Amino acid sequence: MEEKSRANQHHNGVCRITVAKPVGRLNKPYFQNRDERIGDKIELESISPAQLSLWNGISLIQSAEQLAEWIYNVANQRSINLTLNCCERNEIVRDALLRRFNCWPETKNIQAAKRYQKLIQKAHDQCHEQVQLYLHDLRGKLLAGAETLFWLSELQPLVHPAIMTRLEAKDTLEAFVDEIKSIDGFYQQLNNGRLWPTLTLPFKLEFLFQGVFNLVLQGFTPAAYDAMQIFKLFAENYTTFDQRAPRGHPIGISIIASIGALFPFDTADLKQLDEEICVTLSSLLTRMARDWIRVVGQVLELLEKILITKWELCEQIQIEEELIMSVQKEIQNTFEQLKCLLLADKLNSERPSGDRKALNVKISNEGGQLFKVDLS
């Protein structure tokens, strides 16, 4: 009867090993046996692999490294069919086992890291080149619209021929402004001084220019000349070439802008302006256009540094993700090879392989820092 009972116990027995986070002083791992005939506590190291399938007990193991050490000792005496079901903690046990069995793919990981550094340097060079090409093209489009944005191509078409239409020039500048606003902190940096007010100056000029022109066209000559003086003060405010923000607008500037907004005009009507007025306005607008071109260059220089950093970061994140995937794939492949060696019982060349069935070791996560190991 006793032998039969032991046979049943051998058939149904499941050995549960719990791995706990270290608390205080580390104790030696042990089995707490449920069979009173074997004893209250049996040291794990004293248990032979042949006895493991006969017992149904619990052992406290304080770390994945100790678990790896135990599997290593068992593997030196018999074959193991190892299964990991620890979900997100699989890698902890896997890495501990690979290191204990001296299978950690250090050389291949180092090679992968070197490839990563080369890719990072290549991405760095490519980002510099791409940013410079992008900004070179953008600078060309912005400057090509300067004659039109500042009405010079309408006032003196022979001296300042138009390279692009007003709509194209405005669309290019608006797209540039929108891009600046989309970059965190860059708009605030430009708006602190005179760069932003000067960069967006063409948007402010449209109604002012139309206001002056309408006064002249309608025959309000005294008012038109007063408006031109105000316009001159406004122009000088934006052509000081210092780092301070433009001063407050001259009195009356808003009235001129309101007139321009209420009475839009056809650019073909500019031909009706007197030559003297055209020359005066062209002189003011030329100074403003030169200042605007200088500011565009300063903004593009600042933007270059920001874009290089931004684009490099995007490339680096992608390369790092590829590196992690490559390294993890190599580690997992090495672990699969280790599992095959454990099952084939080829880790101990000095011990002849037996015909015994492999010991099934199923490791699962019990929650938190705990593992459960089922032996059968």
GIVEN-V509678 format. One record per residue. OMEGA is omega in radians with two decimals (NA if undefined). BURIAL is b if it has 16 or more other ideal C-beta (glycine too) atoms within 10 Angstrom, else e. Layout:
# GIVEN-V509678
omega: (OMEGA & OMEGA)
burial: (BURIAL & BURIAL)
This chain:
# GIVEN-V509678
omega: (-3.13 & 3.12 & 3.13 & 3.12 & 3.12 & 3.11 & 3.11 & 3.14 & 3.12 & -3.11 & -3.04 & -3.00 & 3.05 & -3.12 & -3.09 & -3.14 & -3.11 & 3.10 & -3.06 & 3.04 & -3.12 & 3.07 & 3.13 & -3.10 & -3.12 & 3.06 & 3.14 & -3.13 & 3.12 & 2.97 & 2.98 & -2.97 & 3.08 & 3.11 & -3.04 & -3.11 & -3.11 & 3.09 & -3.09 & -3.08 & 3.13 & -3.11 & -3.08 & -3.09 & -3.11 & -3.10 & 3.09 & 3.12 & -3.13 & -3.11 & -3.01 & -3.10 & -3.11 & -2.98 & 3.06 & -3.02 & -3.12 & 3.08 & 3.09 & 3.12 & -2.93 & -3.09 & 3.08 & 3.11 & 3.09 & 3.08 & 3.10 & 3.11 & 3.14 & 3.12 & 3.11 & 3.13 & 3.13 & -3.10 & 3.10 & -3.10 & 3.12 & -3.13 & -3.09 & 2.99 & -2.96 & 3.09 & 3.09 & 3.08 & -3.04 & -3.13 & -3.06 & 3.14 & 3.10 & -3.06 & 3.14 & 3.13 & -3.14 & -3.10 & 3.11 & 3.12 & -3.13 & -3.14 & -3.13 & -3.14 & 3.12 & -3.13 & -3.08 & -3.06 & -3.05 & -3.09 & -3.13 & 3.08 & 3.10 & 3.10 & 3.12 & 3.13 & 3.11 & 3.08 & 3.12 & -3.14 & 3.11 & 3.13 & 3.11 & 3.14 & 3.11 & 3.12 & 3.11 & -3.14 & -3.13 & 3.12 & 3.10 & -3.10 & -3.10 & 3.13 & -3.14 & 3.10 & -3.13 & -3.11 & 3.08 & 3.11 & -3.14 & 3.12 & 3.14 & 3.14 & -3.13 & -3.09 & 3.11 & -3.14 & -3.06 & -3.11 & -3.12 & -3.11 & -3.11 & 2.99 & -3.11 & -3.13 & 3.08 & -3.10 & -3.12 & -3.05 & 3.13 & 3.14 & -3.10 & -3.13 & -3.13 & 3.09 & 3.09 & -3.13 & 3.12 & -3.13 & 3.12 & -3.13 & 3.13 & 3.13 & 3.13 & -3.14 & 3.12 & 3.11 & 3.11 & 3.11 & 3.13 & 3.12 & 3.11 & -3.13 & -3.11 & -3.12 & -3.08 & 3.02 & -3.06 & 3.12 & 3.14 & 3.12 & -3.13 & -3.06 & -3.13 & -3.11 & -3.08 & -3.06 & -3.09 & 3.11 & -3.13 & 3.13 & -3.10 & -3.11 & -3.13 & 3.12 & -3.14 & -3.03 & -2.97 & -3.11 & 3.11 & -3.14 & 3.12 & 3.12 & 3.12 & -3.10 & -3.13 & 3.11 & 3.12 & -3.07 & -3.12 & 3.07 & 3.10 & -3.00 & 3.12 & 3.14 & -3.14 & 3.13 & 3.04 & 3.13 & 3.12 & 3.09 & 3.08 & 3.12 & 3.11 & 3.09 & 3.11 & 3.14 & -3.14 & 3.12 & -3.10 & -3.11 & 3.13 & 3.09 & 3.00 & -3.05 & -3.13 & 3.07 & 3.11 & 3.12 & 3.12 & -3.10 & 3.09 & 3.11 & 3.12 & -3.10 & -3.14 & 3.12 & 3.12 & 3.13 & 3.13 & 3.10 & 3.13 & 3.14 & -3.09 & -3.05 & 3.07 & -3.07 & 3.07 & -3.10 & 3.11 & -3.13 & -3.14 & 3.13 & -3.12 & -3.12 & 3.06 & -3.13 & -3.13 & 3.13 & 3.13 & -3.14 & 3.14 & 3.14 & -3.14 & 3.13 & 3.12 & -3.08 & 3.10 & 3.09 & 3.14 & 3.13 & 3.11 & 3.11 & 3.14 & 3.13 & 3.11 & 3.14 & 3.08 & 3.10 & 3.13 & -3.14 & -3.14 & 3.08 & 3.10 & -3.12 & -3.14 & -3.14 & -3.11 & -3.11 & 3.11 & 3.12 & -3.11 & -3.10 & 3.10 & 3.14 & 3.12 & 3.13 & -3.12 & 3.13 & -3.13 & -3.14 & 3.11 & 3.10 & 3.12 & 3.11 & -3.13 & 3.13 & -3.14 & -3.14 & 3.14 & 3.10 & 3.13 & 3.12 & -3.13 & 3.09 & 3.11 & 3.12 & 3.10 & 3.08 & 3.10 & 3.12 & 3.10 & 3.11 & 3.09 & -3.12 & -3.13 & 3.12 & -3.10 & -3.10 & 3.14 & -3.08 & -3.11 & -3.12 & 3.12 & 3.14 & 3.13 & 3.13 & -3.11 & 3.08 & -3.12 & 3.10 & 3.10 & 3.12 & -3.12 & -3.09 & 3.12 & -3.11 & 3.14 & -3.08 & -3.13 & -3.11 & -3.01 & 3.02 & 3.00 & 3.13 & 3.10 & 3.10 & 3.08 & NA)
burial: (e & e & e & e & e & e & e & e & e & e & e & e & b & e & b & b & b & e & b & e & e & e & e & e & e & e & e & e & b & b & b & e & b & e & e & e & e & e & e & e & e & b & e & b & e & e & b & e & b & e & e & b & b & b & b & b & b & e & b & b & b & b & b & b & b & b & b & b & b & b & b & b & e & b & b & e & b & b & b & b & e & b & e & b & e & b & e & e & b & b & e & b & b & b & b & b & b & b & e & b & b & e & e & b & b & e & e & e & e & e & e & b & e & e & e & b & e & e & b & b & e & e & b & e & e & e & b & e & e & e & b & e & e & e & b & e & e & b & e & e & b & b & e & b & b & b & b & b & b & b & b & b & b & b & b & b & e & e & e & b & e & b & b & b & e & b & e & e & b & b & e & b & b & e & e & b & e & e & e & b & e & e & e & e & e & b & e & e & e & b & e & e & b & b & b & b & b & b & b & b & b & b & e & e & b & b & b & b & b & b & b & b & b & b & b & b & b & e & e & e & e & e & b & b & e & e & b & b & e & b & b & b & b & b & b & e & b & b & b & e & e & e & e & e & e & b & e & e & e & b & e & e & b & e & e & b & b & e & b & b & e & e & e & e & e & e & e & e & e & b & e & e & b & e & e & e & b & e & e & b & b & b & e & b & b & b & b & b & b & e & b & b & e & e & b & b & e & b & b & b & e & e & b & e & e & b & b & b & e & e & b & b & e & e & b & b & e & e & b & e & e & e & b & e & e & b & b & e & e & e & b & e & e & b & b & e & e & b & b & e & b & b & e & e & b & e & e & e & e & e & e & e & e & e & e & e & e & e & b & e & b & e & b & b & b & e & e & e & b & e & b & b & b & e & b & b)
